[in-house]
């Protein structure tokens, strides 16, 4: 017995220390005023409450727990803001503290280890990339220099639809081609949606790679919430991420090699601009090859998905409410006339078209909870303590359906924006945030708006739309699927009919 005392005392010291630390931690957290929320389960936290449409699951929870709510996703604390006031706190008042991103499998495996604009942590590289996008890639002068591309592709798009008149078509396929043609010519200097024996990928492969990339960046990977099971890849997402990035990296290397070998007299695309900036000695962080590839990927993905998804939802909603189509065409006929297509310069004189775009983005935001942020330091928001490394979501899908902000919030009603024309989508009005706000706002929003507005206007000006067969508008399914974007679950099928003189559709 005497000889056992030193051993027992050896065990007693760490046991007492552990107990003391546990009690101090418990006391500390009881002193904190944490946001309300459901009690978490061991290990999984509140993941059991999140369904296949996380933004809708969280919307339902917010009705019970309030506009600021704390959840537990596995090992991580998540705070959700679901009101205009909370969005303003997170994206403006305390924007600097919530300007970074959490570590995710998507960021690691699909963006060259967080080298793009979306997933890069807040710091010198991200600030430099953001400035580069604002000044060099998305400046008014640069976008104006590419207007001829958007005009040419719109004419081809309208001509293609005209050839399909009278037949049911899958609109997503046409929108996808349009978006990819525009953005690939602006970014890469040429199209990759047309068959060519010399190209490294087929048009089908090019589209599938980008679709897979966007889907995988929005999935709820279990390993992101419970890191110690990440290596098991229980859902198979990480294997798919690595596979698609292997293909994409091969494609980006091909693109860069082509640009390196081009003559100086060739017209500049965005890849040329990036390569030129990589040689800029004034840069605080020298732009590496893998970072250029990550930024190319941002430009391709962000420039195609948002416009394609928004256009499909807009036509879906208009098919359910024919009176909106009538009002839009009356405005188009009055402002544009019936002898030409809509041009970008016409948009400022088409407030009802702009109202349709805003209303579509209110009900169907492309990123319903924006991209997650992470707290860089402890802070207090609306009287609640939010600790460092807490993940933050802003549910703009909820805000768009808040009856305290919107009358008849579940109804598609563009007229509301005719009465409140001052509300914009530029991050100034927190009731409508399709592109986010603050430091991490989507830098390409101006290009996205140009493409969406002008092409929606031409879809409505050039064609009358109806559902196939005997299908009634109340039978049109409006289910969605969740990813980094939120497209229709079932692609929209519709029948176009020409409504302008034949010469307008010719090339």
C-alpha positions as CSV (number, residue, x, y, z in Angstrom):
1,X,0.0,0.0,0.0
2,X,2.8,2.4,0.8
3,X,4.4,1.8,-2.5
4,X,1.2,2.6,-4.4
5,X,0.8,6.2,-3.2
6,X,3.3,7.8,-5.6
7,X,1.5,6.1,-8.5
8,X,-2.0,7.2,-7.3
9,X,-0.8,10.8,-6.8
10,X,0.6,10.7,-10.3
11,X,-2.9,9.9,-11.6
12,X,-4.6,12.4,-9.3
13,X,-2.8,15.5,-10.5
14,X,-3.9,15.3,-14.2
15,X,-7.4,14.2,-13.1
16,X,-7.8,17.2,-10.9
17,X,-6.4,19.4,-13.6
18,X,-8.8,18.1,-16.2
19,X,-11.7,18.5,-13.8
20,X,-10.7,22.1,-13.0
21,X,-10.4,22.9,-16.7
22,X,-13.7,21.3,-17.5
23,X,-15.4,23.3,-14.7
24,X,-13.8,26.6,-15.9
25,X,-14.8,25.9,-19.5
26,X,-18.4,25.1,-18.3
27,X,-18.5,28.3,-16.2
28,X,-17.1,30.4,-19.0
29,X,-19.7,29.2,-21.5
30,X,-22.5,29.7,-19.0
31,X,-21.3,33.3,-18.7
32,X,-21.6,33.7,-22.4
33,X,-24.9,34.8,-24.0
34,X,-25.0,32.4,-27.0
35,X,-27.6,32.6,-29.7
36,X,-30.6,30.3,-29.2
37,X,-30.8,27.0,-31.1
38,X,-31.7,23.3,-30.8
39,X,-29.8,21.0,-28.5
40,X,-27.1,19.1,-30.4
41,X,-26.6,15.4,-30.4
42,X,-23.2,13.9,-29.5
43,X,-20.8,13.8,-32.4
44,X,-23.2,14.8,-35.2
45,X,-24.6,17.9,-33.5
46,X,-27.7,19.1,-35.3
47,X,-26.9,17.5,-38.7
48,X,-29.9,15.2,-38.1
49,X,-32.2,18.3,-38.6
50,X,-30.7,19.2,-42.0
51,X,-32.5,17.6,-45.0
52,X,-31.6,17.5,-48.7
53,X,-32.4,21.2,-49.0
54,X,-30.4,22.7,-46.1
55,X,-31.6,26.3,-46.7
56,X,-35.2,25.2,-46.3
57,X,-34.4,23.1,-43.2
58,X,-32.6,26.0,-41.6
59,X,-35.5,28.3,-42.6
60,X,-37.9,26.1,-40.7
61,X,-35.6,26.1,-37.7
62,X,-35.3,29.9,-37.7
63,X,-39.1,30.2,-37.5
64,X,-38.8,28.5,-34.1
65,X,-35.5,29.9,-32.8
66,X,-35.4,33.4,-34.3
67,X,-33.4,35.5,-36.9
68,X,-30.0,34.6,-35.2
69,X,-29.6,31.0,-34.3
70,X,-26.8,28.7,-33.3
71,X,-26.4,25.2,-34.6
72,X,-23.8,22.5,-34.2
73,X,-22.6,20.7,-37.4
74,X,-20.5,17.9,-36.0
75,X,-17.4,19.5,-34.5
76,X,-18.2,23.0,-35.5
77,X,-20.4,25.8,-34.2
78,X,-22.5,27.4,-36.9
79,X,-24.5,30.7,-36.5
80,X,-27.2,31.5,-39.0
81,X,-28.6,35.0,-39.8
82,X,-32.0,34.9,-41.3
83,X,-33.2,38.5,-41.3
84,X,-32.3,41.9,-42.9
85,X,-30.9,43.1,-39.6
86,X,-28.7,40.0,-39.1
87,X,-27.5,40.2,-42.7
88,X,-26.5,43.8,-42.2
89,X,-24.6,42.9,-39.0
90,X,-22.6,40.0,-40.6
91,X,-22.0,41.6,-44.1
92,X,-21.5,45.2,-43.2
93,X,-21.2,46.2,-39.5
94,X,-18.9,43.3,-38.6
95,X,-17.9,42.4,-42.2
96,X,-14.1,42.6,-41.4
97,X,-14.5,40.0,-38.7
98,X,-16.5,37.6,-40.9
99,X,-14.5,38.1,-44.1
100,X,-12.7,34.8,-44.1
101,X,-13.7,31.3,-45.2
102,X,-13.9,28.0,-43.3
103,X,-11.6,25.1,-44.4
104,X,-13.7,22.7,-46.6
105,X,-13.0,19.7,-48.8
106,X,-14.3,21.7,-51.8
107,X,-11.8,24.5,-51.1
108,X,-8.9,22.1,-50.6
109,X,-9.5,19.7,-53.5
110,X,-11.2,21.8,-56.2
111,X,-9.5,25.2,-55.9
112,X,-5.8,24.3,-55.7
113,X,-5.8,24.4,-51.9
114,X,-7.9,27.6,-51.4
115,X,-6.2,29.6,-54.2
116,X,-9.4,31.0,-55.8
117,X,-11.4,34.0,-54.9
118,X,-14.3,32.1,-53.4
119,X,-12.5,29.9,-50.8
120,X,-9.2,31.8,-50.2
121,X,-8.8,32.9,-46.6
122,X,-8.9,36.6,-45.9
123,X,-5.4,38.0,-46.2
124,X,-2.9,39.6,-48.6
125,X,-3.4,37.1,-51.5
126,X,-7.2,37.4,-51.4
127,X,-7.1,41.2,-51.1
128,X,-4.7,41.3,-54.1
129,X,-6.9,39.0,-56.2
130,X,-10.0,41.0,-55.3
131,X,-8.4,44.2,-56.4
132,X,-7.2,42.6,-59.6
133,X,-10.7,41.4,-60.4
134,X,-12.2,44.9,-59.7
135,X,-9.6,46.9,-61.6
136,X,-8.5,44.6,-64.4
137,X,-11.0,41.9,-65.1
138,X,-14.4,43.4,-64.3
139,X,-13.8,47.1,-64.9
140,X,-16.4,48.9,-67.0
141,X,-13.9,49.4,-69.7
142,X,-12.9,45.8,-69.9
143,X,-16.6,44.6,-70.0
144,X,-17.3,47.1,-72.7
145,X,-14.5,45.8,-74.8
146,X,-16.2,42.4,-74.7
147,X,-19.6,43.6,-75.7
148,X,-19.2,42.5,-79.3
149,X,-18.8,38.9,-78.0
150,X,-22.1,39.2,-76.0
151,X,-23.9,40.6,-79.1
152,X,-22.6,37.9,-81.4
153,X,-23.5,35.1,-79.1
154,X,-27.0,36.5,-78.4
155,X,-27.7,36.5,-82.1
156,X,-26.5,32.9,-82.4
157,X,-28.6,32.0,-79.4
158,X,-31.8,33.6,-80.8
159,X,-31.2,32.1,-84.2
160,X,-30.9,28.6,-82.6
161,X,-34.1,29.1,-80.7
162,X,-35.9,30.2,-83.9
163,X,-34.9,27.0,-85.6
164,X,-36.5,25.1,-82.7
165,X,-39.8,27.0,-82.8
166,X,-42.9,24.9,-82.5
167,X,-41.0,22.1,-80.8
168,X,-40.5,21.3,-77.1
169,X,-37.0,22.1,-76.0
170,X,-34.9,21.8,-72.8
171,X,-34.1,25.4,-72.1
172,X,-31.2,24.5,-69.8
173,X,-29.2,23.2,-72.7
174,X,-29.7,26.4,-74.7
175,X,-28.9,28.6,-71.7
176,X,-25.9,26.5,-70.9
177,X,-24.5,26.9,-74.4
178,X,-25.1,30.6,-74.4
179,X,-23.4,31.2,-71.0
180,X,-20.5,29.0,-71.8
181,X,-19.9,30.5,-75.2
182,X,-20.0,34.1,-73.8
183,X,-17.7,33.4,-70.8
184,X,-15.3,31.1,-72.6
185,X,-14.7,33.6,-75.4
186,X,-14.2,36.4,-72.8
187,X,-12.0,34.3,-70.5
188,X,-10.2,31.8,-72.8
189,X,-10.4,33.5,-76.1
190,X,-12.5,30.9,-77.9
191,X,-15.5,28.5,-77.5
192,X,-15.2,25.0,-76.2
193,X,-18.8,24.1,-76.9
194,X,-18.2,23.3,-80.6
195,X,-16.8,20.1,-81.8
196,X,-13.1,20.2,-82.9
197,X,-10.6,17.4,-83.3
198,X,-7.8,19.6,-82.1
199,X,-9.3,20.4,-78.7
200,X,-8.3,18.6,-75.5
201,X,-11.9,18.1,-74.3
202,X,-15.2,17.6,-76.1
203,X,-18.1,20.0,-75.7
204,X,-19.9,17.4,-73.6
205,X,-16.9,16.8,-71.4
206,X,-16.4,20.6,-70.9
207,X,-20.0,21.1,-69.7
208,X,-20.0,18.0,-67.5
209,X,-16.7,19.0,-65.8
210,X,-18.1,22.5,-64.9
211,X,-21.4,21.1,-63.7
212,X,-19.7,18.5,-61.5
213,X,-17.4,21.2,-60.1
214,X,-20.3,23.4,-59.1
215,X,-22.3,20.6,-57.6
216,X,-19.3,19.4,-55.5
217,X,-18.6,22.8,-54.2
218,X,-22.0,23.0,-52.6
219,X,-22.4,19.5,-51.1
220,X,-22.6,19.0,-47.4
221,X,-19.6,16.8,-46.9
222,X,-19.6,14.9,-43.6
223,X,-15.9,15.3,-43.3
224,X,-16.2,19.1,-43.3
225,X,-18.3,18.8,-40.1
226,X,-16.6,15.8,-38.5
227,X,-13.0,16.0,-39.5
228,X,-11.8,12.8,-38.0
229,X,-14.0,10.8,-40.4
230,X,-13.0,12.8,-43.4
231,X,-10.3,10.3,-44.6
232,X,-13.1,7.7,-44.9
233,X,-14.9,9.8,-47.6
234,X,-18.2,8.2,-46.6
235,X,-20.2,9.9,-49.3
236,X,-17.5,9.6,-52.1
237,X,-17.4,13.3,-52.7
238,X,-13.7,13.7,-52.2
239,X,-12.9,11.0,-54.7
240,X,-15.1,12.8,-57.2
241,X,-13.5,16.2,-56.4
242,X,-10.0,14.8,-57.1
243,X,-11.2,13.1,-60.3
244,X,-12.8,16.2,-61.8
245,X,-9.9,18.4,-60.8
246,X,-7.5,16.0,-62.5
247,X,-9.4,16.5,-65.7
248,X,-9.8,20.3,-65.2
249,X,-6.1,20.7,-64.4
250,X,-5.2,19.0,-67.7
251,X,-7.5,21.4,-69.5
252,X,-6.2,24.5,-67.7
253,X,-2.6,23.5,-68.5
254,X,-3.6,23.2,-72.2
255,X,-5.2,26.7,-72.1
256,X,-2.1,28.3,-70.5
257,X,0.3,26.5,-72.9
258,X,-1.8,27.8,-75.8
259,X,-1.7,31.4,-74.5
260,X,2.0,31.2,-73.8
261,X,2.6,30.4,-77.5
262,X,0.3,33.1,-78.9
263,X,1.5,36.2,-80.7
264,X,1.5,39.6,-79.1
265,X,-0.9,41.0,-81.8
266,X,-3.7,38.6,-80.7
267,X,-6.7,40.3,-79.0
268,X,-6.6,40.0,-75.3
269,X,-8.8,37.7,-73.3
270,X,-8.9,37.4,-69.5
271,X,-6.3,34.7,-69.4
272,X,-3.9,37.0,-71.2
273,X,-4.6,39.7,-68.6
274,X,-3.9,37.2,-65.8
275,X,-0.6,36.1,-67.4
276,X,0.4,39.7,-67.8
277,X,-0.4,40.4,-64.1
278,X,1.7,37.4,-63.0
279,X,4.7,39.3,-64.3
280,X,3.9,42.5,-62.5
281,X,6.8,43.2,-60.1
282,X,4.7,45.6,-58.0
283,X,2.5,42.7,-56.7
284,X,2.8,42.0,-53.0
285,X,2.1,38.3,-53.6
286,X,3.5,37.0,-56.9
287,X,0.8,35.2,-58.9
288,X,1.8,31.5,-59.2
289,X,0.6,29.2,-62.0
290,X,-1.8,27.2,-59.8
291,X,-3.3,30.5,-58.6
292,X,-3.9,31.6,-62.2
293,X,-5.6,28.3,-62.9
294,X,-7.8,28.7,-59.8
295,X,-8.9,32.2,-60.9
296,X,-9.6,30.9,-64.4
297,X,-11.9,28.4,-62.8
298,X,-13.7,31.0,-60.8
299,X,-14.3,33.0,-64.0
300,X,-15.7,30.1,-65.9
301,X,-17.9,28.7,-63.1
302,X,-19.2,31.9,-61.7
303,X,-19.9,33.3,-65.1
304,X,-22.0,30.4,-66.4
305,X,-23.9,28.9,-63.5
306,X,-25.6,32.1,-62.1
307,X,-27.0,33.3,-65.4
308,X,-28.1,29.9,-66.6
309,X,-29.9,29.1,-63.3
310,X,-31.6,32.6,-63.1
311,X,-32.8,32.6,-66.7
312,X,-34.4,29.1,-66.2
313,X,-36.2,30.2,-63.0
314,X,-37.4,33.4,-64.6
315,X,-39.0,31.7,-67.6
316,X,-40.5,29.1,-65.2
317,X,-42.2,31.7,-63.2
318,X,-43.4,33.6,-66.2
319,X,-44.9,30.4,-67.7
320,X,-47.0,30.1,-64.5
321,X,-48.2,33.8,-64.8
322,X,-48.9,34.7,-68.4
323,X,-50.0,38.2,-67.4
324,X,-46.3,39.0,-66.6
325,X,-45.3,38.0,-70.1
326,X,-48.0,40.4,-71.5
327,X,-46.7,43.3,-69.4
328,X,-43.1,42.6,-70.3
329,X,-43.8,42.4,-74.1
330,X,-45.8,45.6,-74.0
331,X,-42.8,47.4,-72.5
332,X,-40.4,45.8,-75.0
333,X,-42.5,46.6,-78.0
334,X,-42.9,50.2,-76.8
335,X,-39.2,50.8,-76.0
336,X,-37.3,48.5,-78.5
337,X,-39.9,48.1,-81.3
338,X,-40.5,44.9,-83.3
339,X,-37.8,45.1,-85.9
340,X,-34.6,44.4,-83.9
341,X,-33.3,42.5,-80.9
342,X,-32.8,44.1,-77.5
343,X,-29.4,45.6,-76.9
344,X,-27.6,46.2,-73.6
345,X,-28.1,50.0,-73.9
346,X,-31.9,49.4,-73.9
347,X,-31.9,47.8,-70.4
348,X,-31.9,51.1,-68.5
349,X,-35.2,51.9,-70.3
350,X,-36.8,48.6,-69.4
351,X,-37.7,48.8,-65.7
352,X,-40.2,45.9,-65.8
353,X,-37.6,43.5,-67.3
354,X,-35.3,44.6,-64.4
355,X,-38.1,44.0,-62.0
356,X,-38.5,40.4,-63.3
357,X,-34.8,39.8,-62.8
358,X,-34.9,41.2,-59.2
359,X,-38.0,39.2,-58.3
360,X,-36.5,36.0,-59.7
361,X,-33.4,36.6,-57.6
362,X,-35.5,37.2,-54.5
363,X,-37.4,33.9,-54.8
364,X,-34.6,31.9,-56.4
365,X,-31.2,33.2,-55.2
366,X,-28.5,31.2,-56.9
367,X,-26.6,30.8,-53.6
368,X,-29.4,30.6,-51.1
369,X,-27.1,30.8,-48.0
370,X,-24.3,32.6,-49.7
371,X,-20.8,31.1,-49.3
372,X,-20.1,30.3,-45.6
373,X,-17.9,32.7,-43.6
374,X,-15.9,32.2,-40.4
375,X,-15.4,34.5,-37.4
376,X,-11.8,35.7,-37.2
377,X,-12.1,36.8,-33.6
378,X,-14.6,36.7,-30.7
379,X,-17.3,39.3,-31.1
380,X,-20.8,40.3,-30.0
381,X,-23.6,40.5,-32.5
382,X,-27.0,41.8,-31.5
383,X,-26.2,41.1,-27.8
384,X,-25.1,37.5,-28.6
385,X,-21.5,36.2,-28.2
386,X,-20.0,34.6,-31.3
387,X,-16.7,32.9,-30.7
388,X,-13.6,32.8,-32.9
389,X,-13.8,30.1,-35.7
390,X,-17.6,30.0,-35.6
391,X,-18.9,29.4,-39.1
392,X,-21.5,31.9,-40.2
393,X,-24.3,31.5,-42.8
394,X,-26.6,34.2,-44.1
395,X,-29.9,32.6,-45.4
396,X,-30.9,35.0,-48.2
397,X,-33.6,32.4,-49.2
398,X,-35.2,33.1,-45.8
399,X,-34.8,36.9,-46.1
400,X,-36.5,36.8,-49.5
401,X,-39.5,35.1,-47.9
402,X,-39.7,37.2,-44.8
403,X,-43.3,38.5,-44.4
404,X,-42.0,41.4,-42.3
405,X,-40.2,42.6,-45.4
406,X,-42.2,41.5,-48.4
407,X,-46.0,41.4,-48.9
408,X,-47.2,38.1,-50.3
409,X,-43.6,36.8,-50.0
410,X,-44.3,33.4,-51.7
411,X,-45.9,35.0,-54.8
412,X,-43.9,35.9,-57.9
413,X,-44.8,39.6,-58.3
414,X,-42.3,41.8,-60.2
415,X,-44.6,44.7,-59.7
416,X,-43.3,45.1,-56.2
417,X,-40.0,46.4,-57.7
418,X,-41.9,48.9,-59.9
419,X,-43.2,50.4,-56.6
420,X,-39.7,50.2,-55.0
421,X,-37.3,50.9,-57.8
422,X,-34.6,52.1,-55.5
423,X,-34.0,48.5,-54.2
424,X,-31.0,47.1,-56.1
425,X,-28.9,43.9,-56.1
426,X,-25.5,45.6,-55.6
427,X,-25.2,44.7,-51.9
428,X,-26.6,48.1,-50.7
429,X,-30.1,46.7,-49.7
430,X,-29.9,43.8,-47.4
431,X,-33.4,42.5,-48.2
432,X,-32.1,41.5,-51.7
433,X,-28.6,40.0,-51.7
434,X,-28.2,37.5,-54.7
435,X,-24.5,38.4,-55.0
436,X,-23.9,38.9,-51.3
437,X,-22.5,42.2,-49.8
438,X,-19.3,43.5,-48.2
439,X,-15.8,42.4,-48.9
440,X,-16.7,38.9,-50.1
441,X,-19.5,40.1,-52.5
442,X,-19.3,38.4,-55.9
443,X,-16.8,40.5,-57.9
444,X,-18.4,39.5,-61.2
445,X,-21.9,40.7,-60.4
446,X,-21.8,43.5,-63.0
447,X,-21.1,41.0,-65.8
448,X,-23.7,38.6,-64.5
449,X,-26.4,41.3,-64.5
450,X,-25.5,42.3,-68.1
451,X,-25.9,38.8,-69.4
452,X,-29.0,38.0,-67.4
453,X,-30.9,41.2,-68.2
454,X,-30.2,41.4,-71.9
455,X,-30.8,37.7,-72.6
456,X,-34.0,37.6,-70.6
457,X,-35.2,40.6,-72.5
458,X,-34.5,38.9,-75.8
459,X,-36.1,35.6,-74.7
460,X,-39.3,37.5,-74.0
461,X,-39.0,39.9,-76.9
462,X,-38.2,37.3,-79.5
463,X,-40.5,34.5,-78.5
464,X,-43.9,33.6,-77.1
465,X,-43.5,30.7,-74.7
466,X,-45.9,27.9,-73.8
467,X,-45.8,24.6,-72.0
468,X,-45.7,21.4,-74.1
469,X,-48.8,19.5,-75.0
470,X,-51.8,19.9,-72.8
471,X,-49.7,20.7,-69.7
472,X,-51.2,23.5,-67.6
473,X,-49.2,26.1,-65.8
474,X,-50.3,24.9,-62.4
475,X,-48.8,21.5,-63.2
476,X,-45.3,23.0,-63.7
477,X,-43.0,21.5,-61.0
478,X,-41.0,24.1,-59.2
479,X,-38.8,21.8,-57.0
480,X,-35.1,22.7,-56.6
481,X,-31.9,20.9,-55.8
482,X,-29.1,22.2,-53.5
483,X,-25.5,22.8,-54.4
484,X,-23.3,25.9,-54.5
485,X,-26.2,27.0,-56.8
486,X,-29.9,26.0,-56.5
487,X,-31.2,25.1,-60.0
488,X,-34.5,23.4,-60.9
489,X,-34.7,19.7,-59.9
490,X,-36.3,18.9,-63.3
491,X,-35.1,20.9,-66.3
492,X,-37.7,23.2,-67.8
493,X,-39.2,22.0,-71.1
494,X,-41.1,24.7,-73.1
495,X,-42.1,25.5,-76.7
496,X,-41.0,28.8,-78.3
497,X,-42.9,30.6,-81.0
498,X,-41.6,33.6,-83.0
499,X,-43.2,37.0,-82.3
500,X,-41.1,39.2,-84.4
501,X,-40.5,39.6,-88.2
502,X,-38.4,36.8,-89.7
503,X,-35.4,39.0,-90.6
504,X,-34.8,39.7,-86.9
505,X,-33.8,36.0,-86.4
506,X,-31.3,35.8,-89.3
507,X,-27.6,36.0,-88.7
